[in-house]
Amino acid sequence: MEQKKQPSKESVRLWLQARIEERRPPPDPKQIRRELGWELVRLERGEIIYR
């Protein structure tokens, strides 16, 4: 009979963290634009930003 090897603590932590992140809602669209720098591109082009 073959014994199953227990996973490392680090692999369990990574697995658990991935599952927790999957349950979070996506960030606000304004936050996504800010993080990607889309607002800066629009400013450089001279586009007006309405908020």
N, C-alpha and C positions, 0 to 999 in steps of 0.2 A: 504494500500500500504506500502510495506516494504522499508525502506531507506537502501541504500548500505553504508557500513562503509568505510571511506577513509583509505587507507593503511598508515602505519606510515612512516615518512621520512626515517628512518633507513632501512626499508624493501625496499623502492624505491631505495635508494642508493646502497644497495646490489644487487638488480636486475639489475640496470644500470651498475654497475661495472662488473658483470658477462657477460653481453652482450658485453661490450667493450673488455673484455679479450678474448672472443670467436672470435673476428675479427682479433686478432693479429696472425701473422705467427708464427710457432713454432721456438724456438731458434736454433741457429747454432749447428750442431752436435758436434763440438769441445767444445762448452759451456756445452752441456748436459753431455759429457764425464767428463769434469772438475768438474761439480757440483756433479756428482755421484761418483767421485773418481776412475773412471776406469783407468785413467793414472797412479795413484799411485799403483794400483793392478798390472799393467803390469810392473812397475818398480821393485816392490817387487819380481816378478817372474823372473826378469832378462831379460825380453823381450826388444828388441831394438825398440825404438819409432822413426819412420821416419816421418818427417814433411815436 
